Amino acid sequence: RSIFWFMLAWTVLMLVLCVRSLPETLPVAQRHALHPAALWRNYRAVLGQPKFALLSLVPALNFCAFFVYISAAPSFLVDLLGVSTYGFAWLFVPMISGIMLGAYLSGRLAGRVSGLRTVRIGFTVAAVGVVLNLLISTLLPPFVAWNVVPLFVYTCGSSLIMPTITLLLLDLFPTMRGLTSSLQGFVQFALGGVVAGSIAPLLAHSLTSLALGMAAFAGASFVLWLVYQRRARTTLKEASP
């Protein structure tokens, strides 16, 4: 329970700091009213944009590919790999390290490599993680040291993909970036909630089924990215003289 009390205290502290130290920078003329009717029009404008649906699902499905393992962590670590209840760091440290490494590499590539190429690199790295995971889970006996390596690789690729997709999403609605960002987060975590509550328990009975679930989510994310690119190219061609 102390964990939850700490999270509550931290949230209150962050709220106070943000209110006191982060003043509104948007000019008054460009601010949106908090009237329910105005908010509803803005939500409809964002949610009714097909490109938003496509782009928001790309990182959401990519996230769900490794969130399956987070949701099924007790079964994955304790039941399938024989780790004690004190050994959850075996899963979370590699995952977080992969996310941090991918974010660092994304920052280093920014300005040197185009965003679309960075996404391709990210999907390539993620695909390596998916293939490794399938091979190790299928061909090798359970052993925590090599069963968590593919997750490190995958989260690194996933973290390379996220920044560019997020920027593309925000650029769809330049005057409603905050609302767009919050809706993207809602889509991602709502889908993650569905995965945690219904899909992860079905996959948690074996290493192979978890690996297949990860591959399915990653594959769906990549397919939607291809669909978005194709539609974007078609729109550009139609708009050109």
KOLVOTI-526366 format. One line per field, with one value per atom (N, C-alpha, C): chain; residue number from 1; x, y, z; residue in one letter. Coordinates in steps of 0.001 Angstrom, whole numbers, plus 500000, padded with zeros to 6 digits. Layout:
BEGIN
chain A, ...
n NUM, ...
c1 X, ...
c2 Y, ...
c3 Z, ...
res A, ...
This chain:
BEGIN
chain A, A, A, A, A, A, A, A, A, A, A, A, A, A, A, A, A, A, A, A, A, A, A, A, A, A, A, A, A, A, A, A, A, A, A, A, A, A, A, A, A, A, A, A, A, A, A, A, A, A, A, A, A, A, A, A, A, A, A, A, A, A, A, A, A, A, A, A, A, A, A, A, A, A, A, A, A, A, A, A, A, A, A, A, A, A, A, A, A, A, A, A, A, A, A, A, A, A, A, A, A, A, A, A, A, A, A, A, A, A, A, A, A, A, A, A, A, A, A, A, A, A, A, A, A, A, A, A, A, A, A, A, A, A, A, A, A, A, A, A, A, A, A, A, A, A, A, A, A, A, A, A, A, A, A, A, A, A, A, A, A, A, A, A, A, A, A, A, A, A, A, A, A, A, A, A, A, A, A, A, A, A, A, A, A, A, A, A, A, A, A, A, A, A, A, A, A, A, A, A, A, A, A, A, A, A, A, A, A, A, A, A, A, A, A, A, A, A, A, A, A, A, A, A, A, A, A, A, A, A, A, A, A, A, A, A, A, A, A, A, A, A, A, A, A, A, A, A, A, A, A, A, A, A, A, A, A, A, A, A, A, A, A, A, A, A, A, A, A, A, A, A, A, A, A, A, A, A, A, A, A, A, A, A, A, A, A, A, A, A, A, A, A, A, A, A, A, A, A, A, A, A, A, A, A, A, A, A, A, A, A, A, A, A, A, A, A, A, A, A, A, A, A, A, A, A, A, A, A, A, A, A, A, A, A, A, A, A, A, A, A, A, A, A, A, A, A, A, A, A, A, A, A, A, A, A, A, A, A, A, A, A, A, A, A, A, A, A, A, A, A, A, A, A, A, A, A, A, A, A, A, A, A, A, A, A, A, A, A, A, A, A, A, A, A, A, A, A, A, A, A, A, A, A, A, A, A, A, A, A, A, A, A, A, A, A, A, A, A, A, A, A, A, A, A, A, A, A, A, A, A, A, A, A, A, A, A, A, A, A, A, A, A, A, A, A, A, A, A, A, A, A, A, A, A, A, A, A, A, A, A, A, A, A, A, A, A, A, A, A, A, A, A, A, A, A, A, A, A, A, A, A, A, A, A, A, A, A, A, A, A, A, A, A, A, A, A, A, A, A, A, A, A, A, A, A, A, A, A, A, A, A, A, A, A, A, A, A, A, A, A, A, A, A, A, A, A, A, A, A, A, A, A, A, A, A, A, A, A, A, A, A, A, A, A, A, A, A, A, A, A, A, A, A, A, A, A, A, A, A, A, A, A, A, A, A, A, A, A, A, A, A, A, A, A, A, A, A, A, A, A, A, A, A, A, A, A, A, A, A, A, A, A, A, A, A, A, A, A, A, A, A, A, A, A, A, A, A, A, A, A, A, A, A, A, A, A, A, A, A, A, A, A, A, A, A, A, A, A, A, A, A, A, A, A, A, A, A, A, A, A, A, A, A, A, A, A, A, A, A, A, A, A, A, A, A, A, A, A, A, A, A, A, A, A, A, A, A, A, A, A, A, A, A, A, A, A, A, A, A, A, A, A, A, A, A, A, A, A, A, A, A, A, A, A, A, A, A, A, A, A, A, A, A, A, A, A, A, A, A, A, A, A, A, A, A, A, A, A, A, A, A, A
n 1, 1, 1, 2, 2, 2, 3, 3, 3, 4, 4, 4, 5, 5, 5, 6, 6, 6, 7, 7, 7, 8, 8, 8, 9, 9, 9, 10, 10, 10, 11, 11, 11, 12, 12, 12, 13, 13, 13, 14, 14, 14, 15, 15, 15, 16, 16, 16, 17, 17, 17, 18, 18, 18, 19, 19, 19, 20, 20, 20, 21, 21, 21, 22, 22, 22, 23, 23, 23, 24, 24, 24, 25, 25, 25, 26, 26, 26, 27, 27, 27, 28, 28, 28, 29, 29, 29, 30, 30, 30, 31, 31, 31, 32, 32, 32, 33, 33, 33, 34, 34, 34, 35, 35, 35, 36, 36, 36, 37, 37, 37, 38, 38, 38, 39, 39, 39, 40, 40, 40, 41, 41, 41, 42, 42, 42, 43, 43, 43, 44, 44, 44, 45, 45, 45, 46, 46, 46, 47, 47, 47, 48, 48, 48, 49, 49, 49, 50, 50, 50, 51, 51, 51, 52, 52, 52, 53, 53, 53, 54, 54, 54, 55, 55, 55, 56, 56, 56, 57, 57, 57, 58, 58, 58, 59, 59, 59, 60, 60, 60, 61, 61, 61, 62, 62, 62, 63, 63, 63, 64, 64, 64, 65, 65, 65, 66, 66, 66, 67, 67, 67, 68, 68, 68, 69, 69, 69, 70, 70, 70, 71, 71, 71, 72, 72, 72, 73, 73, 73, 74, 74, 74, 75, 75, 75, 76, 76, 76, 77, 77, 77, 78, 78, 78, 79, 79, 79, 80, 80, 80, 81, 81, 81, 82, 82, 82, 83, 83, 83, 84, 84, 84, 85, 85, 85, 86, 86, 86, 87, 87, 87, 88, 88, 88, 89, 89, 89, 90, 90, 90, 91, 91, 91, 92, 92, 92, 93, 93, 93, 94, 94, 94, 95, 95, 95, 96, 96, 96, 97, 97, 97, 98, 98, 98, 99, 99, 99, 100, 100, 100, 101, 101, 101, 102, 102, 102, 103, 103, 103, 104, 104, 104, 105, 105, 105, 106, 106, 106, 107, 107, 107, 108, 108, 108, 109, 109, 109, 110, 110, 110, 111, 111, 111, 112, 112, 112, 113, 113, 113, 114, 114, 114, 115, 115, 115, 116, 116, 116, 117, 117, 117, 118, 118, 118, 119, 119, 119, 120, 120, 120, 121, 121, 121, 122, 122, 122, 123, 123, 123, 124, 124, 124, 125, 125, 125, 126, 126, 126, 127, 127, 127, 128, 128, 128, 129, 129, 129, 130, 130, 130, 131, 131, 131, 132, 132, 132, 133, 133, 133, 134, 134, 134, 135, 135, 135, 136, 136, 136, 137, 137, 137, 138, 138, 138, 139, 139, 139, 140, 140, 140, 141, 141, 141, 142, 142, 142, 143, 143, 143, 144, 144, 144, 145, 145, 145, 146, 146, 146, 147, 147, 147, 148, 148, 148, 149, 149, 149, 150, 150, 150, 151, 151, 151, 152, 152, 152, 153, 153, 153, 154, 154, 154, 155, 155, 155, 156, 156, 156, 157, 157, 157, 158, 158, 158, 159, 159, 159, 160, 160, 160, 161, 161, 161, 162, 162, 162, 163, 163, 163, 164, 164, 164, 165, 165, 165, 166, 166, 166, 167, 167, 167, 168, 168, 168, 169, 169, 169, 170, 170, 170, 171, 171, 171, 172, 172, 172, 173, 173, 173, 174, 174, 174, 175, 175, 175, 176, 176, 176, 177, 177, 177, 178, 178, 178, 179, 179, 179, 180, 180, 180, 181, 181, 181, 182, 182, 182, 183, 183, 183, 184, 184, 184, 185, 185, 185, 186, 186, 186, 187, 187, 187, 188, 188, 188, 189, 189, 189, 190, 190, 190, 191, 191, 191, 192, 192, 192, 193, 193, 193, 194, 194, 194, 195, 195, 195, 196, 196, 196, 197, 197, 197, 198, 198, 198, 199, 199, 199, 200, 200, 200, 201, 201, 201, 202, 202, 202, 203, 203, 203, 204, 204, 204, 205, 205, 205, 206, 206, 206, 207, 207, 207, 208, 208, 208, 209, 209, 209, 210, 210, 210, 211, 211, 211, 212, 212, 212, 213, 213, 213, 214, 214, 214, 215, 215, 215, 216, 216, 216, 217, 217, 217, 218, 218, 218, 219, 219, 219, 220, 220, 220, 221, 221, 221, 222, 222, 222, 223, 223, 223, 224, 224, 224, 225, 225, 225, 226, 226, 226, 227, 227, 227, 228, 228, 228, 229, 229, 229, 230, 230, 230, 231, 231, 231, 232, 232, 232, 233, 233, 233, 234, 234, 234, 235, 235, 235, 236, 236, 236, 237, 237, 237, 238, 238, 238, 239, 239, 239, 240, 240, 240, 241, 241, 241
c1 500821, 500000, 500856, 502040, 502915, 503264, 503320, 503603, 502525, 501274, 500178, 500129, 500439, 500512, 501632, 502754, 503852, 503438, 502747, 502305, 501327, 500433, 499502, 500255, 501202, 501977, 502776, 503360, 504154, 503272, 502075, 501148, 500751, 500438, 500070, 501238, 502452, 503634, 503825, 503704, 503868, 502789, 501570, 500480, 500788, 501254, 501581, 502726, 503767, 504907, 504508, 503656, 503239, 502394, 501482, 500636, 501475, 502489, 503287, 504406, 504940, 506159, 505988, 504819, 504606, 503446, 503688, 502607, 502180, 500963, 500450, 501210, 501754, 502529, 501734, 500590, 499790, 499114, 499220, 498552, 497056, 496491, 495076, 494177, 494503, 493662, 493617, 494634, 494691, 494226, 493818, 493380, 491961, 491690, 490372, 489553, 488286, 487404, 487194, 486982, 486733, 485245, 484467, 483033, 482810, 481902, 481689, 481399, 480620, 480293, 481537, 482391, 483625, 484569, 484669, 485528, 485024, 483714, 483151, 483426, 483340, 483657, 485114, 485997, 487418, 487667, 487036, 487185, 486678, 485547, 484993, 485916, 486517, 487413, 488617, 489160, 490340, 489953, 488922, 488542, 487953, 487429, 486855, 487865, 489125, 490180, 490747, 490567, 491060, 492558, 493339, 494782, 495104, 494288, 494516, 494297, 493225, 492946, 494096, 494583, 495690, 496953, 497338, 498601, 498561, 497420, 497354, 497419, 496928, 496976, 498362, 499177, 500531, 501350, 501529, 502282, 501519, 500169, 499386, 499585, 499513, 499723, 501177, 502084, 503498, 503758, 503090, 503185, 502605, 501468, 500807, 501654, 502520, 503363, 504234, 504781, 505564, 504763, 503619, 502764, 502142, 502039, 501585, 502459, 503771, 504692, 504596, 504329, 504155, 502899, 501822, 500567, 500685, 501469, 501617, 502891, 503462, 504753, 504787, 503766, 503826, 503925, 503107, 503152, 504451, 504877, 506088, 507325, 507467, 508670, 508599, 507521, 507443, 507071, 505998, 505505, 506328, 506698, 507351, 508876, 509451, 510911, 511461, 510593, 511046, 511744, 511471, 512064, 511253, 511909, 511181, 510404, 509507, 508706, 509554, 510815, 511720, 512542, 512297, 513135, 512479, 511499, 510800, 511694, 512803, 513742, 514300, 514286, 514761, 513975, 512714, 511900, 511956, 511771, 511562, 512850, 513972, 515224, 515606, 515591, 515888, 514904, 513612, 512621, 512866, 513042, 513262, 514577, 515589, 516881, 516728, 515944, 515700, 514975, 513976, 513247, 514178, 515021, 515950, 516970, 517481, 518454, 517816, 516599, 515909, 515634, 515232, 514987, 516276, 517380, 518672, 519079, 518954, 519322, 518424, 517148, 516228, 516661, 517072, 517560, 518828, 519708, 520954, 520703, 519684, 519389, 518616, 517928, 517123, 517998, 517564, 518320, 519367, 519718, 520700, 520032, 518985, 518248, 516786, 516125, 514720, 513859, 512720, 511823, 511325, 510998, 510490, 511557, 512802, 513873, 514089, 513949, 514072, 513005, 511789, 510714, 511054, 511598, 511992, 513058, 514025, 515067, 514431, 513504, 512842, 512076, 511334, 510583, 511534, 512665, 513643, 514203, 514574, 515084, 514007, 512777, 511683, 511453, 511558, 511375, 512450, 513673, 514746, 514372, 513842, 513421, 512309, 511349, 510240, 510741, 511606, 512131, 512965, 513824, 514612, 513715, 512670, 511756, 511070, 510631, 509983, 510950, 512174, 513155, 513551, 513851, 514283, 513153, 511935, 510808, 510437, 510679, 510282, 511367, 512620, 513699, 514548, 514592, 515472, 514675, 515279, 514589, 514446, 513446, 513256, 514472, 514934, 516042, 515971, 515877, 515560, 516565, 517850, 518886, 518659, 518301, 518109, 516649, 515706, 514314, 513968, 514784, 514498, 515280, 516294, 517091, 516224, 515335, 514512, 513626, 513214, 512375, 513167, 514436, 515309, 515444, 515666, 515821, 514537, 513402, 512129, 511807, 511956, 511608, 512528, 513755, 514657, 514098, 513665, 513070, 511778, 510956, 509684, 509904, 510920, 511216, 511778, 512377, 512815, 511625, 510579, 509414, 508556, 508381, 507391, 507535, 508725, 508798, 508308, 508713, 508305, 506805, 506232, 504787, 504045, 504546, 503909, 503939, 505067, 505164, 504209, 504085, 503150, 501715, 501396, 500066, 499809, 500765, 500586, 500478, 501183, 501145, 499799, 498982, 497653, 496770, 497000, 496174, 497086, 497706, 498691, 498125, 496812, 496226, 495611, 495687, 495122, 496097, 497341, 498364, 498155, 497766, 497561, 496438, 495314, 494185, 494559, 495276, 495696, 496607, 497536, 498453, 497715, 496750, 496013, 495163, 494564, 493771, 494647, 495852, 496776, 497082, 497371, 497630, 496437, 495225, 494017, 493869, 494073, 493965, 494974, 496200, 497261, 496950, 496564, 496357, 495001, 494013, 492750, 492959, 493706, 494018, 494881, 495820, 496626, 495780, 494729, 493825, 493083, 492661, 492004, 492965, 494209, 495226, 495460, 495605, 495887, 494733, 493498, 492353, 491848, 492116, 491511, 492480, 493473, 494348, 495546, 496214, 497400, 497110, 495976, 495707, 495580, 495126, 494991, 496345, 497318, 498630, 499647, 499314, 500310, 500626, 500025, 500236, 501516, 502136, 503381, 504222, 505532, 506442, 506150, 505787, 505509, 504279, 503222, 502005, 502253, 503056, 503404, 504200, 505136, 505937, 505062, 504097, 503189, 502295, 501852, 501057, 501845, 503096, 503961, 504128, 504345, 504527, 503262, 502096, 500833, 500614, 500844, 500668, 501688, 502927, 503956, 503641, 503186, 502829, 501660, 500656, 499511, 499937, 500840, 501351, 502057, 502870, 503618, 502682, 501661, 500699, 499968, 499542, 498853, 499782, 501065, 502032, 502156, 502175, 502228, 500973, 499806, 498548, 498571, 499055, 499141, 500045, 501212, 502148, 501522, 500818, 500196, 499129, 498315, 497276, 497889, 498963, 499620, 500186, 500790, 501326, 500199, 499073, 497934, 497387, 497302, 496804, 497721, 499022, 499978, 499861, 499682, 499550, 498288, 497173, 495921, 495990, 496791, 496896, 497858, 498755, 499750, 499088, 499554, 498958, 499258
c2 498793, 500000, 501259, 501163, 502340, 502828, 501908, 502297, 503255, 502944, 503777, 505118, 505125, 506389, 507261, 506642, 507400, 507986, 507190, 507670, 508841, 508757, 509850, 511112, 510976, 512139, 512740, 511880, 512361, 513105, 512589, 513228, 514619, 514716, 516013, 516987, 516509, 517363, 517858, 516975, 517371, 518368, 518166, 519082, 520482, 520565, 521864, 522524, 521755, 522315, 522809, 522043, 522451, 523719, 523796, 524984, 526219, 526063, 527209, 527561, 526564, 526788, 526674, 526276, 526115, 527000, 528271, 529162, 528839, 529189, 529001, 529908, 529326, 530097, 530418, 529775, 530021, 531377, 532208, 533511, 533365, 534353, 534295, 534079, 534725, 534634, 533222, 532395, 531050, 529967, 530361, 529372, 528897, 527646, 527060, 527128, 527399, 527469, 526085, 526054, 524784, 524456, 525138, 524859, 523463, 522663, 521285, 521202, 522139, 522088, 522300, 523233, 523487, 522296, 521729, 520551, 519386, 519196, 518098, 518275, 519516, 519765, 519422, 519780, 519477, 517972, 517275, 515821, 515167, 515632, 515064, 515324, 516511, 516841, 515915, 515602, 514733, 513283, 512815, 511402, 511073, 512084, 511839, 511870, 512120, 512154, 510740, 510138, 508768, 508616, 509641, 509553, 509451, 510116, 510013, 508573, 507947, 506563, 505642, 505806, 504979, 505208, 506469, 506781, 506480, 506678, 506411, 504918, 504093, 502647, 502060, 502738, 502221, 502117, 503200, 503054, 502273, 502336, 501606, 500096, 499597, 498164, 497787, 498691, 498452, 498338, 499187, 499155, 497854, 497443, 496225, 494974, 495015, 493855, 493483, 494478, 494128, 494303, 495013, 495126, 493783, 492907, 491541, 490907, 491122, 490534, 491223, 492522, 493224, 492720, 492564, 492081, 490642, 489850, 488434, 488181, 489232, 489103, 488005, 487869, 486780, 485396, 485161, 483861, 483681, 484733, 484653, 484378, 485109, 484990, 483834, 483758, 482777, 481399, 481315, 480001, 479403, 480242, 479707, 479710, 480695, 480795, 480434, 480222, 479779, 480842, 482118, 483202, 483404, 483781, 484032, 485336, 485563, 486786, 488028, 487860, 488985, 489271, 488504, 488630, 489315, 490187, 490846, 491809, 492199, 493073, 492395, 491062, 490346, 490746, 491123, 491548, 493055, 493797, 495229, 496005, 495571, 496279, 496199, 495016, 494972, 495795, 495733, 496494, 497992, 498471, 499899, 500333, 499481, 499808, 499924, 499024, 499105, 500372, 500766, 502000, 503204, 503227, 504344, 504411, 503246, 503222, 503687, 503209, 503629, 505119, 505675, 507117, 507900, 507405, 508070, 508052, 506891, 506781, 507650, 507721, 508564, 510021, 510460, 511824, 512074, 511086, 511232, 511259, 510523, 510465, 511687, 512372, 513528, 514599, 515058, 516061, 515473, 514213, 513546, 512557, 511943, 510942, 511372, 511199, 511595, 510787, 511373, 510692, 509364, 509331, 508092, 506999, 507380, 506392, 505901, 506793, 506378, 505358, 505575, 504604, 503265, 503290, 502031, 501303, 502060, 501449, 500845, 501586, 501092, 499810, 499760, 498538, 497379, 497680, 496624, 496047, 496926, 496465, 495673, 496189, 495483, 494106, 494029, 492741, 491741, 492227, 491345, 490798, 491660, 491204, 490178, 490383, 489446, 488079, 488080, 486810, 486088, 486827, 486221, 485603, 486316, 485829, 484536, 484477, 483270, 482088, 482330, 481251, 480737, 481660, 481263, 480569, 481124, 480532, 479163, 478945, 477681, 476619, 477016, 476039, 475797, 476764, 476631, 476374, 475703, 475486, 476813, 476928, 478188, 478540, 479767, 480278, 481797, 482408, 483824, 484687, 484347, 485190, 485386, 484315, 484504, 484768, 484490, 484793, 486275, 487047, 488481, 489323, 488732, 489487, 490018, 489205, 489736, 490902, 490915, 492009, 493309, 493208, 494383, 494917, 494021, 494430, 495066, 494428, 494931, 496316, 496507, 497808, 498914, 498561, 499544, 499995, 499047, 499397, 500166, 499747, 500428, 501874, 502120, 503467, 504338, 503727, 504470, 504910, 504117, 504389, 505512, 505509, 506364, 507864, 508479, 509942, 510466, 509807, 510272, 510139, 509019, 508824, 509890, 510185, 511205, 512573, 512916, 514199, 514255, 513162, 513120, 513318, 512717, 512880, 514330, 514931, 516312, 517278, 516986, 517869, 517813, 516788, 516734, 517865, 518279, 519313, 520309, 521209, 522133, 523005, 523308, 524173, 523388, 522061, 521222, 520109, 520464, 519454, 518768, 519540, 518953, 517929, 518303, 517380, 516141, 516352, 515214, 514268, 514832, 514016, 513225, 513869, 513170, 512046, 512281, 511227, 510073, 510377, 509299, 508443, 509105, 508366, 507547, 508110, 507369, 506100, 506242, 505071, 503995, 504432, 503478, 502721, 503442, 502783, 502086, 502553, 501824, 500463, 500458, 499184, 498322, 498950, 498201, 497584, 498287, 497731, 496512, 496558, 495390, 494207, 494480, 493427, 492820, 493675, 493189, 492370, 492785, 492127, 490901, 490826, 489719, 488905, 489553, 488828, 488206, 488975, 488456, 487183, 487104, 485845, 484633, 484845, 483730, 483280, 484192, 483871, 483430, 483614, 483446, 481987, 481045, 479640, 479052, 479737, 479212, 480335, 480092, 481069, 481274, 480199, 480287, 481148, 480972, 481757, 483236, 483546, 484942, 485534, 484749, 485211, 485430, 484543, 484708, 485937, 486181, 487377, 488640, 488658, 489801, 490005, 488926, 489008, 489526, 489094, 489523, 491028, 491537, 492975, 493794, 493338, 494063, 494048, 492912, 492820, 493717, 493775, 494651, 496112, 496483, 497851, 498195, 497283, 497530, 497629, 496783, 496821, 498161, 498651, 499944, 501078, 500961, 501980, 501984, 500817, 500741, 501332, 501051, 501606, 503127, 503661, 505116, 505718, 505116, 505652, 505641, 504563, 504470, 505545, 505769, 506801, 508190, 508395, 509701, 509995, 508993, 509181, 509458, 508761, 508969, 510383, 510875, 512227, 513266, 513065, 513994, 514016, 512843, 512780, 513496, 513314, 513954, 515468, 515920, 517358, 518055, 517288, 517888, 518293, 519412, 519882, 518930
c3 500000, 500000, 500000, 500562, 500606, 499207, 498236, 496852, 496344, 496627, 496144, 496872, 498163, 498887, 498317, 497968, 497367, 496023, 495205, 493894, 494039, 495032, 495276, 495682, 496616, 497072, 495920, 495090, 493952, 492946, 492708, 491782, 492277, 493557, 494133, 494026, 494313, 494216, 492795, 491804, 490408, 489981, 490477, 490150, 490674, 491909, 492505, 491741, 491417, 490691, 489303, 488624, 487279, 487324, 488286, 488405, 488706, 489554, 489978, 488994, 488280, 487505, 486000, 485533, 484095, 483639, 483433, 482997, 481562, 481219, 479865, 478901, 477829, 476845, 475587, 475401, 474198, 474301, 473249, 473282, 473550, 474211, 474597, 473386, 472264, 471069, 470492, 470791, 470225, 471199, 472379, 473361, 473060, 473404, 473181, 474462, 474301, 475462, 476051, 477364, 478046, 478108, 477286, 477236, 476651, 477235, 476741, 475251, 474728, 473295, 472446, 472848, 472106, 472199, 473391, 473561, 472713, 472686, 471909, 470422, 469912, 468500, 468204, 469119, 468917, 468938, 469879, 469938, 468660, 468177, 466943, 465763, 465741, 464627, 464594, 465779, 465843, 465596, 466296, 466183, 464815, 464126, 462807, 461679, 461998, 460987, 460805, 459614, 459405, 459653, 459322, 459539, 461022, 461863, 463303, 463767, 463281, 463676, 463283, 462064, 461597, 462414, 462548, 463213, 464705, 465349, 466782, 467067, 466149, 466356, 466103, 465294, 465021, 466305, 467082, 468325, 469388, 469362, 470363, 470220, 468994, 468762, 469019, 468653, 468921, 470416, 471185, 472641, 473200, 472654, 473151, 472925, 471919, 471632, 472823, 473527, 474722, 476007, 475934, 477118, 477474, 476491, 476767, 477845, 477741, 478712, 480072, 480067, 481334, 482038, 481286, 481867, 482367, 481651, 482004, 482800, 483404, 484092, 485143, 486011, 487004, 486369, 485337, 484664, 483898, 483181, 482370, 483232, 484315, 485144, 486122, 486876, 487968, 487448, 486671, 486234, 485096, 484106, 482908, 482999, 483687, 483767, 485144, 486116, 487433, 488255, 487973, 488756, 490026, 491111, 492349, 492235, 493180, 493173, 493413, 493807, 493989, 492730, 491671, 490480, 489306, 489560, 488451, 487689, 488295, 487582, 486339, 486310, 485124, 483879, 484043, 482908, 482708, 483796, 483662, 483403, 483924, 483657, 482176, 481551, 480109, 479272, 479622, 478859, 478974, 480193, 480394, 479759, 479846, 479220, 477705, 477113, 475676, 475290, 476090, 475817, 475913, 476944, 477121, 475992, 475577, 474489, 473190, 472904, 471690, 471678, 472833, 472923, 472706, 473268, 473076, 471605, 470966, 469558, 468683, 469028, 468267, 468330, 469516, 469655, 468863, 468836, 468084, 466576, 466126, 464694, 464208, 465124, 464738, 464079, 462913, 462181, 461260, 461475, 460616, 459665, 460156, 459377, 459343, 458216, 458113, 459074, 459438, 460356, 459812, 458521, 457925, 457940, 457700, 457750, 459177, 460145, 461546, 461898, 461397, 461640, 461005, 459789, 459135, 459948, 460447, 461279, 462530, 463134, 464336, 464090, 462988, 462672, 462365, 461753, 461476, 462768, 463700, 464996, 465741, 465720, 466386, 465763, 464425, 463745, 464162, 464338, 464826, 466200, 467061, 468382, 468308, 467400, 467243, 466771, 465754, 465220, 466270, 466960, 468037, 469092, 469441, 470474, 470047, 468804, 468293, 468281, 467804, 467725, 469108, 470016, 471359, 472110, 471999, 472727, 472193, 470901, 470280, 470358, 470188, 470018, 471265, 472180, 473340, 474609, 475570, 476851, 477599, 478459, 479193, 480048, 479889, 480694, 480658, 481809, 481876, 481123, 481156, 480553, 479066, 478336, 476895, 476521, 477397, 477070, 477188, 477893, 478016, 477006, 476357, 475374, 474230, 473637, 472542, 472969, 474223, 474701, 474767, 475151, 475130, 473716, 472755, 471355, 470842, 471154, 470642, 471195, 472499, 473084, 472571, 472235, 471628, 470280, 469452, 468163, 468325, 469265, 469519, 469925, 470739, 471189, 470061, 469063, 467883, 467033, 467018, 466186, 466762, 468068, 468722, 468440, 468554, 468409, 467054, 465973, 464644, 464450, 464890, 464767, 465564, 466752, 467593, 466914, 466307, 465609, 464416, 463681, 462560, 463051, 464190, 464770, 465159, 465838, 466297, 465130, 464034, 462869, 462142, 462420, 461812, 462329, 463572, 464204, 464915, 464173, 464774, 465884, 465830, 466854, 468009, 467939, 469015, 469383, 469529, 469802, 471157, 472156, 473472, 473470, 472836, 472752, 471949, 470849, 470017, 470789, 471540, 472326, 473397, 474048, 475098, 474520, 473341, 472715, 472253, 471781, 471428, 472652, 473776, 475003, 475437, 475258, 475627, 474792, 473482, 472596, 473003, 473278, 473613, 474897, 475931, 477216, 477303, 476538, 476476, 475827, 474729, 474084, 474992, 475704, 476671, 477757, 478187, 479187, 478684, 477413, 476814, 476761, 476373, 476307, 477686, 478689, 480042, 480594, 480278, 480880, 480150, 478842, 478087, 477246, 476652, 475725, 476432, 477292, 477987, 478778, 479512, 480234, 479322, 478092, 477152, 476608, 476590, 476027, 477072, 478343, 479409, 479747, 479041, 479409, 478831, 477859, 477300, 476709, 476620, 476032, 474550, 473875, 472436, 472159, 472951, 472724, 472998, 474009, 474267, 473103, 472570, 471439, 470205, 469994, 468860, 469039, 470265, 470529, 470250, 470681, 470417, 468912, 468189, 466739, 466057, 466545, 465935, 466110, 467309, 467547, 466754, 466743, 465990, 464499, 463992, 462582, 462225, 463098, 462849, 462825, 463728, 463758, 462447, 461961, 460723, 459525, 459474, 458362, 458333, 459502, 459542, 459133, 459479, 459051, 457524, 456911, 455457, 454825, 455435, 454930, 455010, 456132, 456282, 455216, 455013, 454015, 452619, 452298, 450983, 450810, 451846, 451768, 451692, 452430, 452415, 451033, 450399, 449042, 448051, 448197, 447307, 447444, 448681, 448926, 448287, 448397, 447804, 446282, 445671, 444229, 443758, 444500, 444116, 444276, 445255, 445497, 444552, 443925, 443030, 441721, 441090, 439831, 438687
res R, R, R, S, S, S, I, I, I, F, F, F, W, W, W, F, F, F, M, M, M, L, L, L, A, A, A, W, W, W, T, T, T, V, V, V, L, L, L, M, M, M, L, L, L, V, V, V, L, L, L, C, C, C, V, V, V, R, R, R, S, S, S, L, L, L, P, P, P, E, E, E, T, T, T, L, L, L, P, P, P, V, V, V, A, A, A, Q, Q, Q, R, R, R, H, H, H, A, A, A, L, L, L, H, H, H, P, P, P, A, A, A, A, A, A, L, L, L, W, W, W, R, R, R, N, N, N, Y, Y, Y, R, R, R, A, A, A, V, V, V, L, L, L, G, G, G, Q, Q, Q, P, P, P, K, K, K, F, F, F, A, A, A, L, L, L, L, L, L, S, S, S, L, L, L, V, V, V, P, P, P, A, A, A, L, L, L, N, N, N, F, F, F, C, C, C, A, A, A, F, F, F, F, F, F, V, V, V, Y, Y, Y, I, I, I, S, S, S, A, A, A, A, A, A, P, P, P, S, S, S, F, F, F, L, L, L, V, V, V, D, D, D, L, L, L, L, L, L, G, G, G, V, V, V, S, S, S, T, T, T, Y, Y, Y, G, G, G, F, F, F, A, A, A, W, W, W, L, L, L, F, F, F, V, V, V, P, P, P, M, M, M, I, I, I, S, S, S, G, G, G, I, I, I, M, M, M, L, L, L, G, G, G, A, A, A, Y, Y, Y, L, L, L, S, S, S, G, G, G, R, R, R, L, L, L, A, A, A, G, G, G, R, R, R, V, V, V, S, S, S, G, G, G, L, L, L, R, R, R, T, T, T, V, V, V, R, R, R, I, I, I, G, G, G, F, F, F, T, T, T, V, V, V, A, A, A, A, A, A, V, V, V, G, G, G, V, V, V, V, V, V, L, L, L, N, N, N, L, L, L, L, L, L, I, I, I, S, S, S, T, T, T, L, L, L, L, L, L, P, P, P, P, P, P, F, F, F, V, V, V, A, A, A, W, W, W, N, N, N, V, V, V, V, V, V, P, P, P, L, L, L, F, F, F, V, V, V, Y, Y, Y, T, T, T, C, C, C, G, G, G, S, S, S, S, S, S, L, L, L, I, I, I, M, M, M, P, P, P, T, T, T, I, I, I, T, T, T, L, L, L, L, L, L, L, L, L, L, L, L, D, D, D, L, L, L, F, F, F, P, P, P, T, T, T, M, M, M, R, R, R, G, G, G, L, L, L, T, T, T, S, S, S, S, S, S, L, L, L, Q, Q, Q, G, G, G, F, F, F, V, V, V, Q, Q, Q, F, F, F, A, A, A, L, L, L, G, G, G, G, G, G, V, V, V, V, V, V, A, A, A, G, G, G, S, S, S, I, I, I, A, A, A, P, P, P, L, L, L, L, L, L, A, A, A, H, H, H, S, S, S, L, L, L, T, T, T, S, S, S, L, L, L, A, A, A, L, L, L, G, G, G, M, M, M, A, A, A, A, A, A, F, F, F, A, A, A, G, G, G, A, A, A, S, S, S, F, F, F, V, V, V, L, L, L, W, W, W, L, L, L, V, V, V, Y, Y, Y, Q, Q, Q, R, R, R, R, R, R, A, A, A, R, R, R, T, T, T, T, T, T, L, L, L, K, K, K, E, E, E, A, A, A, S, S, S, P, P, P
